[in-house]
Amino acid sequence: MSDPDRGCLGFKTIWNANALIPIPEGLHSGDAAALMCGGATVWTVLSRYGMQPGDRVGVLGIGGMGHLAIKMAAAMGYHVVAFSGSGSKKADCLAFGAKEYYLTNGESMEDMEPLKHLLLCGSSSEDYTFILSLLAVHGTVYPLTVSLQPATIRTIMLINKGLRIQGSLVASREDLAKMLQFCADKGVRPATSNFSLTSTEEVNQAMESLQRNTVRYKALLVADENLLKL
């Protein structure tokens, strides 16, 4: 239940300990905040649907969620294939752990080996004719962003290759705890653009960057350390 008087932008609060997730030693709270959002969403898919080390796992849409999907999947031993509409993120994706990188708006993928799993991390409705063409026989696609628009799917493509479209719940408390511990152990950290929480100007800059879609990759509001000691 939402209660804006409890916890939001506060210095202290009282919560039921059964509903809280301890942050592991060595993991910064700012990193944990980003991980418990987009990281939690991709963790459920990467850990609960039978993926095995070496599986070809695609990530389409390299933003706040997609870059975490690449990092986590690579740390789990999957062969990560990144897809983006821009070539500007290729170096980042390879540094995050992707083994292959393809452009979705022109670069030929005819010689690409099909994918066993494909995570849709983009912010808009996707072309399922294109998406399903990337999958191997018995492959699975996971739509992870919310769209209120209907999606057009040619069911013959599902039938011919035995494909699945798998929904996924956001992580449970158990999953969140496992995910944070995994990231702490494996050194998985979000890439963040930091803004001062105590500066009205920087908070506004952060919100404007989100609206313009120029954040690379997560916007993080950081409180002044001296203020936190009050």
C-alpha positions in Angstrom: 0.0 0.0 0.0 1.3 3.5 -0.9 1.8 5.9 2.0 3.8 9.0 1.0 4.1 10.0 4.7 6.3 6.9 5.5 9.8 6.7 4.2 9.7 9.0 1.1 12.6 11.5 1.4 12.6 11.0 5.2 15.6 10.7 7.5 14.1 7.9 9.6 11.1 5.6 9.5 9.8 2.5 11.3 8.9 -0.5 9.2 8.1 -4.2 9.7 11.4 -6.0 9.5 9.7 -8.9 7.7 9.1 -6.6 4.7 12.6 -5.3 4.4 15.6 -6.5 2.4 19.0 -6.2 4.0 21.7 -4.6 1.8 24.7 -7.0 1.7 28.1 -5.8 3.0 30.0 -4.0 0.3 27.0 -2.9 -1.8 26.3 0.8 -1.8 22.7 1.8 -1.0 22.5 3.9 -4.2 23.5 0.8 -6.3 21.0 -1.3 -4.4 18.3 1.2 -5.1 18.8 0.8 -8.9 19.2 -2.9 -8.6 15.9 -3.3 -6.7 14.1 -1.6 -9.6 15.2 -2.6 -13.1 17.6 -5.2 -11.7 14.8 -7.0 -9.9 12.7 -7.2 -13.1 15.4 -8.8 -15.2 16.6 -11.1 -12.3 13.4 -13.0 -12.2 13.7 -13.9 -15.9 17.4 -14.7 -15.7 17.1 -16.9 -12.7 13.6 -18.7 -12.9 13.1 -19.9 -16.5 15.7 -22.6 -17.0 18.5 -20.6 -18.6 21.8 -22.5 -18.6 25.4 -21.2 -18.9 26.3 -20.9 -22.5 22.7 -20.2 -23.6 22.3 -17.4 -26.2 20.4 -14.7 -24.3 19.4 -11.6 -26.2 18.7 -8.2 -24.7 16.8 -5.7 -26.8 16.8 -2.1 -25.5 19.9 -0.9 -23.7 18.7 1.5 -21.1 18.4 1.4 -17.3 16.9 -2.1 -17.4 18.7 -3.5 -20.4 22.3 -2.6 -19.3 21.6 -4.5 -16.0 20.2 -7.4 -17.9 23.5 -7.6 -19.8 25.6 -7.4 -16.7 23.7 -10.0 -14.7 23.3 -12.4 -17.7 27.1 -12.2 -18.4 27.9 -12.8 -14.7 25.6 -15.9 -14.8 27.6 -17.3 -17.7 25.1 -16.8 -20.5 26.2 -15.8 -24.0 24.8 -12.3 -24.2 23.7 -10.7 -27.5 22.8 -7.0 -27.3 20.4 -5.2 -29.7 20.0 -1.4 -30.0 18.8 1.1 -32.4 22.0 3.1 -32.0 25.6 2.2 -32.5 26.7 4.6 -29.7 26.2 2.0 -27.0 28.3 -0.8 -28.6 31.4 -0.2 -26.6 29.4 0.0 -23.4 27.5 -3.2 -24.1 30.7 -5.1 -24.8 32.2 -3.7 -21.6 29.1 -4.8 -19.7 29.7 -8.4 -20.9 27.9 -8.8 -24.2 29.6 -11.0 -26.7 27.7 -9.7 -29.8 26.1 -6.4 -30.7 23.6 -5.7 -33.5 21.7 -2.6 -34.7 17.9 -3.1 -35.1 17.5 -0.4 -37.7 19.6 -1.5 -40.6 22.4 -3.9 -39.8 21.9 -7.3 -41.4 21.4 -10.1 -39.0 21.0 -12.9 -41.5 24.2 -14.7 -40.3 23.3 -14.3 -36.6 22.9 -17.5 -34.7 19.3 -17.6 -33.4 18.6 -16.9 -29.7 17.2 -19.3 -27.1 15.9 -16.4 -24.9 15.2 -12.7 -25.7 14.5 -10.0 -23.0 12.5 -7.0 -24.3 13.8 -4.1 -22.2 12.8 -1.2 -24.5 10.4 1.6 -23.6 7.9 1.2 -26.4 5.8 -1.3 -28.3 7.9 -3.8 -30.3 7.6 -5.3 -33.7 7.0 -9.0 -32.9 7.5 -10.1 -36.5 11.1 -8.9 -36.2 11.5 -10.1 -32.6 10.2 -13.7 -33.2 12.5 -14.0 -36.3 15.5 -13.7 -33.9 14.6 -16.8 -31.9 15.7 -20.4 -32.3 13.2 -23.4 -32.3 11.5 -23.5 -28.9 12.9 -20.1 -28.0 11.2 -17.7 -25.6 10.7 -14.0 -25.6 10.1 -12.0 -22.3 8.3 -8.6 -22.6 9.5 -6.7 -19.5 8.3 -3.2 -20.1 4.6 -2.1 -19.9 2.7 -1.0 -23.0 -1.0 -0.3 -23.0 -1.1 -0.7 -26.8 -2.1 -4.0 -28.4 0.7 -6.1 -30.0 0.2 -7.7 -33.4 1.6 -11.2 -33.5 1.5 -13.7 -36.4 0.7 -16.9 -34.6 2.0 -19.0 -37.4 5.5 -17.8 -36.3 4.8 -19.2 -32.9 3.5 -22.5 -34.3 6.3 -23.1 -36.9 9.1 -22.9 -34.3 7.3 -23.7 -31.1 8.0 -20.3 -29.6 6.8 -18.9 -26.3 6.0 -15.4 -25.0 6.5 -15.5 -21.3 5.3 -13.0 -18.8 7.3 -12.5 -15.6 6.4 -11.2 -12.1 8.7 -8.7 -10.5 11.0 -10.3 -7.9 9.7 -11.5 -4.5 11.5 -10.6 -1.3 13.4 -13.9 -1.5 14.4 -13.1 -5.1 15.4 -9.5 -4.1 17.7 -10.8 -1.3 19.3 -13.4 -3.7 19.7 -10.8 -6.4 21.4 -8.3 -4.1 23.8 -10.9 -2.7 24.6 -12.2 -6.2 25.4 -8.6 -7.4 27.5 -8.0 -4.3 29.5 -11.2 -4.8 29.9 -10.8 -8.6 30.7 -7.1 -8.6 27.6 -6.3 -10.6 26.8 -2.6 -10.3 24.5 -0.3 -12.2 25.9 2.5 -14.4 24.5 5.7 -12.9 24.4 9.4 -13.6 24.5 11.0 -10.1 22.7 14.1 -9.1 22.7 15.8 -5.7 19.5 15.3 -3.8 20.1 18.5 -1.8 20.4 20.7 -4.8 17.1 21.8 -6.3 18.9 22.6 -9.6 20.4 19.1 -9.9 17.1 17.4 -9.0 15.4 19.4 -11.8 18.3 18.4 -14.1 17.7 14.8 -13.3 14.0 15.0 -14.0 14.6 16.9 -17.3 17.1 14.2 -18.3 14.6 11.5 -17.7 12.0 13.3 -19.7 14.4 13.8 -22.6 15.6 10.2 -22.3 19.2 11.2 -22.1 20.1 9.5 -18.8 22.9 7.0 -19.2 21.9 4.6 -17.7 20.3 5.2 -14.3 19.7 8.5 -12.6 20.6 8.5 -9.0 19.8 11.2 -6.5 22.5 11.2 -3.8 22.0 12.8 -0.4 24.9 14.7 1.2 26.7 12.4 3.6 26.8 15.1 6.3 23.0 15.5 6.0 22.5 11.8 6.5 24.3 12.0 9.9 21.7 14.4 11.4 
